[in-house]
Amino acid sequence: MSSASSAEPRPPSPGSRPTSLSPRGALLVVSSFAAVLGAALLGVVHVPYVALSPGPVTDVIAGSGEGEDGEGLITVAGAPTYPTRGRLDLTTVSLRGGPGLEMTLGELLTGWLDPAVNVVPRALYFPERQSQQEADARSAAEMTGSQTNAKVAALTELGIDVPATTTTRVESVAADVPAAAALRPGDVLTAVGGVPVADFAALQAAVQALPGGEEVTLGLTRGGEARTVTTRTVAAEGRTLLGITPHVDYEFPFSIDIAIDDVGGPSAGTMFALGIVDELTPGAMTGGEHVAGTGSITADGTVQQIGGLRQKVLGARADGAEWFLAPRAECAQVAGATPEGIAVLPVSTLHEAREAVEAIGAGEGGTLPTCDDVAR
């Protein structure tokens, strides 16, 4: 006789199943659990990468054609403008993995398997610990600077003078200098080492009087508040620098407005400039052709390299473009891998880009060198 606390197990009743699993059943349970756990991890584990894929395209001369209302991306007031036709598309990339949009392990694996997607370390695009707000502000500032440079470059290309004044306001800070941790775009520098600087010439002279690597206290105004910060200078090519790009005020002879939403960064500059040139000159620069492109631009008309060229070419071709203008320095990215039906043409300056589009419009695009030619 046994007590209640040590009751003997009852034999299974007829037709009942054993409660233990067979080896095969146990394997199935473990495999199923592992699959569920793996799927969950793919969706929640974040990785320090970003994925670039083809993004939307926008015609910068839309609204400027015959019979259109003229309310397109680019609006000029105070100077004659001319109707045009064809398309001049700026191109974009869709980016996943930046601040606030961290990339998951599953998205990383999917991106690696997709030939249209380029997966790269996040540090190539975003500084460590940069917030989404900071990333958005930087992108917006780059777009504003891109538009200003495009206006200056376009008018200069057309022989129109644009007076300029360099200021002590910080336009941007190089990522690899000590000042990157102390200064922000929009800061207005007012003193170097306690000595007031009234203009850029005084700022430049005060900095260059210091040794490279010297600790220096800078007076500045940020958001309307006066403050001081401490940083170090850097030596480069026999000069002492802070590593900033100063803001330049331009006196435009007439108004040029560029209205675009949901696009940031500097890479549309070349296409903005071409659109302005097209609107301010008689005839259709493209001759009715569909031309796309990319490349940031400086105020002097230099076309500079950008990121995501291959994805931009794919996006342009998917939208029907047959010609693509690309920074010459980046031709290697697409050489030998250009989609069928689109020619990628290297350009180094706005003048070269304009000549290329005019050649396309005249039916002579086939004579222009391509990125495949340059890379050989």
C-alpha positions as CSV (number, residue, x, y, z in Angstrom):
1,M,0.0,0.0,0.0
2,S,1.4,3.4,-0.9
3,S,0.6,6.8,0.4
4,A,-0.9,9.6,-1.7
5,S,2.5,11.3,-1.9
6,S,4.1,8.2,-3.5
7,A,1.2,6.9,-5.6
8,E,2.2,4.4,-8.2
9,P,1.7,5.4,-11.8
10,R,-1.3,3.9,-13.5
11,P,-0.8,1.8,-16.7
12,P,-2.1,3.6,-19.8
13,S,-5.7,2.8,-20.6
14,P,-6.4,1.0,-23.9
15,G,-6.1,3.3,-26.9
16,S,-4.2,6.0,-25.2
17,R,-0.8,7.3,-26.6
18,P,2.5,7.4,-24.7
19,T,3.4,10.9,-23.6
20,S,7.1,10.6,-24.6
21,L,8.2,11.6,-28.1
22,S,10.0,9.4,-30.6
23,P,13.5,10.5,-31.7
24,R,12.0,11.7,-35.0
25,G,9.2,13.6,-33.3
26,A,11.7,15.3,-31.0
27,L,13.8,16.3,-34.0
28,L,10.8,17.8,-35.7
29,V,9.9,19.8,-32.6
30,V,13.4,21.1,-32.2
31,S,13.6,21.9,-35.9
32,S,10.3,23.8,-35.8
33,F,11.4,25.8,-32.7
34,A,14.7,26.6,-34.3
35,A,12.9,27.8,-37.5
36,V,10.5,30.0,-35.6
37,L,13.4,31.4,-33.5
38,G,15.5,32.0,-36.6
39,A,12.7,33.8,-38.3
40,A,12.1,36.0,-35.3
41,L,15.8,36.9,-35.1
42,L,15.9,37.8,-38.8
43,G,13.3,40.4,-38.1
44,V,14.5,41.9,-34.9
45,V,18.3,41.7,-34.9
46,H,19.8,44.9,-36.3
47,V,23.0,45.0,-38.3
48,P,25.4,48.0,-39.0
49,Y,24.7,48.1,-42.7
50,V,22.7,50.1,-45.2
51,A,21.0,48.8,-48.4
52,L,20.8,51.0,-51.5
53,S,18.1,50.2,-54.1
54,P,16.8,52.1,-57.1
55,G,14.6,55.0,-56.0
56,P,12.1,57.4,-57.8
57,V,13.1,59.7,-60.6
58,T,11.9,63.3,-61.1
59,D,11.9,65.3,-64.3
60,V,13.4,68.7,-63.4
61,I,11.9,70.4,-66.5
62,A,8.4,69.1,-66.1
63,G,5.9,71.9,-66.5
64,S,8.2,73.8,-68.9
65,G,7.0,72.3,-72.1
66,E,4.8,73.7,-74.9
67,G,1.3,74.2,-73.5
68,E,2.2,73.4,-69.9
69,D,1.4,75.8,-67.1
70,G,5.0,76.5,-66.2
71,E,4.6,75.5,-62.6
72,G,7.2,72.8,-62.5
73,L,10.2,72.0,-60.4
74,I,12.1,75.1,-61.4
75,T,10.5,78.5,-61.4
76,V,12.3,81.6,-62.7
77,A,11.0,85.1,-62.1
78,G,12.6,88.3,-63.5
79,A,14.2,86.8,-66.6
80,P,12.9,85.4,-69.9
81,T,12.3,81.7,-70.0
82,Y,11.6,79.3,-72.9
83,P,9.4,76.2,-73.3
84,T,11.2,73.0,-73.8
85,R,10.5,69.3,-74.3
86,G,11.9,65.9,-73.5
87,R,13.0,65.0,-70.0
88,L,15.9,65.7,-67.7
89,D,15.5,63.4,-64.7
90,L,17.3,63.6,-61.4
91,T,17.7,60.1,-59.9
92,T,17.6,58.8,-56.3
93,V,18.3,55.8,-54.3
94,S,16.1,54.3,-51.6
95,L,18.2,53.8,-48.5
96,R,17.4,51.4,-45.7
97,G,19.5,51.2,-42.6
98,G,20.1,54.7,-41.5
99,P,19.4,56.2,-38.1
100,G,15.9,55.4,-37.0
101,L,15.6,52.8,-39.8
102,E,18.0,50.2,-38.7
103,M,18.5,47.3,-41.0
104,T,17.5,43.8,-39.8
105,L,19.5,40.6,-40.4
106,G,16.7,39.4,-42.7
107,E,16.9,42.6,-44.8
108,L,20.7,42.2,-44.9
109,L,20.4,38.7,-46.3
110,T,17.7,39.7,-48.8
111,G,19.8,42.6,-50.0
112,W,22.8,40.4,-50.6
113,L,20.7,38.2,-52.8
114,D,19.2,41.0,-54.8
115,P,21.5,42.1,-57.7
116,A,19.8,45.5,-57.8
117,V,20.7,46.2,-54.2
118,N,24.0,47.3,-52.8
119,V,24.7,46.6,-49.2
120,V,27.6,48.6,-47.6
121,P,28.7,49.4,-44.0
122,R,26.6,52.1,-42.4
123,A,29.7,54.0,-41.4
124,L,30.2,54.9,-45.0
125,Y,27.0,57.0,-45.0
126,F,26.3,57.9,-41.3
127,P,28.8,58.9,-38.5
128,E,28.6,56.7,-35.4
129,R,25.8,57.7,-33.0
130,Q,24.2,60.1,-35.4
131,S,20.5,60.5,-34.6
132,Q,17.7,60.5,-37.2
133,Q,17.1,64.1,-36.6
134,E,20.8,65.0,-37.2
135,A,20.8,62.8,-40.4
136,D,17.7,64.5,-41.7
137,A,19.1,68.0,-40.9
138,R,22.3,67.1,-42.7
139,S,20.5,65.8,-45.7
140,A,18.3,68.9,-45.9
141,A,21.3,71.2,-45.6
142,E,23.0,69.3,-48.4
143,M,20.0,69.7,-50.7
144,T,19.8,73.4,-49.9
145,G,23.5,73.8,-50.7
146,S,23.1,71.7,-53.9
147,Q,20.4,74.0,-55.1
148,T,22.4,77.1,-54.4
149,N,25.5,75.7,-56.2
150,A,23.3,74.6,-59.2
151,K,21.9,78.2,-59.6
152,V,25.4,79.8,-59.4
153,A,26.9,77.2,-61.8
154,A,24.1,77.5,-64.3
155,L,24.2,81.3,-64.4
156,T,28.0,81.2,-64.7
157,E,27.7,78.7,-67.5
158,L,25.4,81.2,-69.3
159,G,27.9,84.1,-68.7
160,I,25.7,85.8,-66.0
161,D,27.7,87.3,-63.2
162,V,26.7,86.3,-59.6
163,P,28.5,88.4,-56.9
164,A,29.6,86.4,-53.9
165,T,30.6,87.1,-50.3
166,T,32.2,84.4,-48.2
167,T,31.0,84.5,-44.6
168,T,32.1,83.0,-41.2
169,R,29.0,80.8,-41.1
170,V,29.8,77.1,-41.2
171,E,28.3,75.4,-44.3
172,S,29.8,72.0,-43.5
173,V,32.5,70.3,-41.5
174,A,34.8,67.6,-42.8
175,A,34.1,64.3,-41.1
176,D,37.7,63.5,-40.3
177,V,38.8,66.6,-38.5
178,P,38.7,67.4,-34.7
179,A,36.2,70.3,-35.5
180,A,33.6,67.8,-36.5
181,A,33.0,67.1,-32.9
182,A,32.7,70.8,-31.9
183,L,31.1,72.6,-34.8
184,R,27.8,72.2,-36.7
185,P,26.4,73.6,-40.0
186,G,24.9,76.9,-39.3
187,D,27.3,78.0,-36.6
188,V,28.5,81.5,-37.1
189,L,32.2,81.9,-35.9
190,T,32.8,85.1,-34.1
191,A,36.3,84.7,-32.5
192,V,39.5,82.7,-32.7
193,G,41.5,82.3,-29.5
194,G,39.5,85.2,-28.0
195,V,40.2,87.6,-30.9
196,P,37.0,88.7,-32.7
197,V,36.8,87.9,-36.4
198,A,34.4,90.2,-38.4
199,D,34.6,88.4,-41.8
200,F,36.0,85.3,-43.5
201,A,39.3,87.0,-44.3
202,A,39.9,87.7,-40.6
203,L,38.8,84.1,-39.7
204,Q,41.2,82.6,-42.3
205,A,44.1,84.8,-41.2
206,A,43.6,84.0,-37.5
207,V,43.5,80.2,-38.1
208,Q,46.4,80.2,-40.5
209,A,48.5,82.0,-37.8
210,L,48.2,78.9,-35.6
211,P,50.3,75.8,-35.8
212,G,48.7,72.6,-37.1
213,G,47.4,70.5,-34.3
214,E,47.1,73.5,-31.9
215,E,44.2,73.5,-29.4
216,V,42.1,76.6,-30.0
217,T,39.0,78.1,-28.5
218,L,36.4,79.4,-30.9
219,G,33.7,81.9,-30.2
220,L,30.4,81.3,-32.1
221,T,26.7,81.9,-32.3
222,R,24.5,78.9,-32.5
223,G,20.7,79.2,-32.7
224,G,21.0,82.8,-31.6
225,E,23.1,81.9,-28.5
226,A,26.7,82.9,-28.0
227,R,29.0,80.1,-26.8
228,T,32.6,78.9,-27.0
229,V,34.0,75.5,-28.0
230,T,37.4,74.1,-28.0
231,T,38.9,72.1,-30.8
232,R,42.2,71.5,-32.7
233,T,43.5,72.8,-36.0
234,V,44.8,70.5,-38.7
235,A,47.8,71.0,-41.0
236,A,47.2,70.4,-44.7
237,E,49.5,71.2,-47.6
238,G,51.5,73.8,-45.7
239,R,48.4,75.5,-44.3
240,T,46.5,75.4,-41.0
241,L,42.8,74.7,-41.2
242,L,39.8,74.0,-39.2
243,G,38.3,71.7,-41.8
244,I,35.1,73.7,-42.5
245,T,33.5,74.9,-45.7
246,P,32.2,78.4,-45.2
247,H,28.8,79.6,-46.3
248,V,28.8,81.9,-49.3
249,D,26.1,84.5,-49.8
250,Y,25.3,85.1,-53.4
251,E,23.5,88.1,-55.0
252,F,21.4,86.6,-57.7
253,P,20.3,88.9,-60.5
254,F,16.8,87.3,-60.6
255,S,14.8,84.7,-58.7
256,I,15.2,81.0,-59.3
257,D,13.2,78.7,-57.1
258,I,13.5,74.9,-57.0
259,A,10.6,73.1,-55.3
260,I,11.1,69.5,-54.4
261,D,9.9,67.4,-51.5
262,D,11.1,64.1,-49.9
263,V,14.5,64.2,-51.6
264,G,17.7,65.1,-49.7
265,G,21.4,65.1,-50.2
266,P,23.6,66.9,-52.8
267,S,23.5,64.5,-55.8
268,A,20.8,66.3,-57.8
269,G,22.9,69.4,-58.3
270,T,24.1,68.6,-61.9
271,M,20.5,67.9,-63.1
272,F,19.2,71.1,-61.4
273,A,21.8,73.1,-63.1
274,L,21.0,71.6,-66.5
275,G,17.3,72.3,-66.0
276,I,18.0,75.9,-65.2
277,V,20.2,76.3,-68.3
278,D,17.5,74.7,-70.4
279,E,14.8,77.0,-69.1
280,L,16.9,80.1,-69.7
281,T,17.9,79.3,-73.3
282,P,15.8,79.1,-76.4
283,G,14.9,75.6,-77.8
284,A,14.9,72.2,-76.2
285,M,18.3,71.1,-75.0
286,T,17.3,67.4,-75.1
287,G,15.7,67.6,-78.5
288,G,12.8,65.6,-77.0
289,E,15.1,62.8,-75.7
290,H,14.8,61.2,-72.2
291,V,18.0,62.0,-70.3
292,A,18.7,61.2,-66.7
293,G,21.7,61.8,-64.5
294,T,23.3,62.4,-61.1
295,G,26.2,64.2,-59.5
296,S,26.7,66.9,-57.0
297,I,28.0,70.2,-58.3
298,T,30.2,73.0,-57.0
299,A,29.5,76.6,-57.6
300,D,32.3,76.7,-60.2
301,G,30.5,73.9,-62.2
302,T,32.6,70.9,-61.2
303,V,30.6,67.6,-61.2
304,Q,31.5,65.5,-58.1
305,Q,31.0,61.9,-57.3
306,I,28.1,60.6,-55.3
307,G,26.9,57.2,-54.0
308,G,24.6,54.6,-55.5
309,L,25.4,55.1,-59.2
310,R,24.5,51.6,-60.2
311,Q,21.1,51.8,-58.5
312,K,20.4,55.2,-60.1
313,V,21.1,53.9,-63.5
314,L,18.8,51.0,-63.0
315,G,16.1,53.3,-61.7
316,A,16.5,55.6,-64.7
317,R,16.3,52.8,-67.2
318,A,13.2,51.3,-65.5
319,D,11.6,54.7,-66.1
320,G,12.5,54.8,-69.8
321,A,15.6,56.9,-69.9
322,E,18.0,56.1,-72.8
323,W,20.9,58.4,-71.7
324,F,22.5,58.9,-68.3
325,L,25.0,61.5,-67.2
326,A,27.4,60.3,-64.5
327,P,30.5,61.7,-62.7
328,R,33.5,60.6,-64.6
329,A,35.3,59.5,-61.4
330,E,32.7,56.8,-60.8
331,C,32.5,55.2,-64.2
332,A,34.1,52.0,-62.8
333,Q,30.9,51.3,-60.8
334,V,28.9,50.7,-64.0
335,A,31.5,49.8,-66.6
336,G,30.6,46.4,-68.1
337,A,27.3,46.3,-66.1
338,T,25.2,48.9,-67.8
339,P,21.6,47.8,-68.4
340,E,20.6,47.2,-72.0
341,G,19.0,50.2,-73.7
342,I,20.8,53.0,-71.8
343,A,24.2,54.7,-72.4
344,V,26.1,56.1,-69.4
345,L,28.1,59.1,-70.4
346,P,30.9,60.5,-68.2
347,V,31.1,64.2,-67.4
348,S,33.4,66.2,-65.2
349,T,31.9,69.7,-65.5
350,L,28.5,71.3,-66.1
351,H,29.8,72.5,-69.4
352,E,30.6,68.9,-70.5
353,A,27.2,67.8,-69.3
354,R,25.5,70.6,-71.3
355,E,27.5,69.7,-74.4
356,A,26.5,66.0,-74.0
357,V,22.8,66.8,-73.7
358,E,23.0,69.2,-76.7
359,A,24.7,66.4,-78.7
360,I,22.0,64.0,-77.7
361,G,19.3,66.6,-78.7
362,A,21.0,67.0,-82.1
363,G,21.0,63.2,-82.7
364,E,24.7,62.8,-82.1
365,G,24.6,61.0,-78.8
366,G,26.0,57.9,-80.3
367,T,29.3,59.6,-81.0
368,L,29.9,60.4,-77.3
369,P,32.3,58.3,-75.2
370,T,30.6,56.1,-72.5
371,C,31.7,54.9,-69.1
372,D,32.6,51.6,-70.8
373,D,35.0,53.4,-73.1
374,V,36.5,55.4,-70.3
375,A,37.1,52.3,-68.1
376,R,38.9,50.4,-70.8
